[in-house]
Structure formats: structure tokens, C-alpha cells
Amino acid sequence: MIAVQSILETVLYAADLDAAETFYRDILGLEPFTKVVGRHLFYRCGEQVLLLFNPEATRDVATAGIPVPTHGASGPGHLCFRATAAEIDDWHDQLTAGGVEIEMDFEWPQGGRSIYFRDPAGNCLEFAEPRIWGYDK
């Protein structure tokens, strides 16, 4: 039996893509490599891709002639970015300096730390050490 090896892309939804683009650029330092105004923003994150879709533009409409299923969700999602302990300290400072509220700064009982915050669409974002899931790196 073949097993899944890794995640290639992750999707979050944001109705206000202009606010999302500003946040992901100015706070997280990401630039979209593909953008369709009012529909989507695509970002590279290491060897993975973060897709931000406007759910109203992708939920029930064919995808620009490309034969793939529609995308759409309602309510906030969650995404966790990998970071070292030192990077989490740096992210904490950068987020706070950018006016982003840290909702929680948590030390996990099994080891490792996470910080949680929100993007403009209300998606719950996190930076965490991989060891919270038992990974060394």
C-alpha cells in the first residue's frame, strides 16, 4: 500500500483578498507568485504552496475553464508554520510590531512552543516548533 509522503498545498479562504495580500506581504513577508484579483492569491512556503481563495469566487463557479472541482468553505481555518524556538521569538516580535495580537503563546507539555494569531479573514495562524509533533527538525 502506498502512503502519503507530504502536503503540497494548503488552502485558506478570505473574502477580502486585498486585506489578505497586505497582511501576508507586510506582516509575514510573502509575495504572491500568482494572483487573480478578487479570486485568489498563491504563495510559496518552502516546498509547499499556500493558496488563498475568495470563497465566493470559487465555491460554485467553474475554475476558469480548468476541469477541477470547485473550492469553497465558510468560517475560519487553521494553518501552522514551522519555526525554530529562536524564530518564534523573532516572529512574536515582528507580529507585535506589526500590530498583530498574539492570542496565545503556549509551551506544550511534551515540549515545543506555539504562538497563535489571526489574519484579517479570521483564520487562525500559528508558528510552532516541529517537536510538538515529535519531529526533531
URVEN-V778710 format. One record per backbone hydrogen bond with DSSP energy under -0.5 kcal/mol. CO is the residue of the C=O (numbers start at 1). NH is the residue of the N-H. If there is no record, write none. Layout:
CO	NH
CO	NH
This chain:
8	49
10	51
12	53
15	17
16	20
17	21
18	22
19	23
20	24
21	25
22	26
23	27
23	28
24	30
25	29
34	42
36	39
36	40
39	54
40	36
41	52
42	33
42	34
43	50
45	48
48	45
49	10
49	51
50	43
51	12
51	53
52	41
53	14
53	55
54	57
54	58
55	59
58	71
62	64
63	66
65	67
66	63
66	68
77	124
79	126
81	128
84	88
85	89
86	90
87	91
88	92
89	93
90	94
91	95
92	96
93	97
94	98
95	100
96	99
99	101
101	103
104	106
104	116
106	108
106	114
108	111
112	108
113	129
114	106
115	127
116	103
116	104
117	125
119	122
123	119
123	125
124	79
125	117
126	81
127	115
128	83
129	132
130	133
130	135
131	134
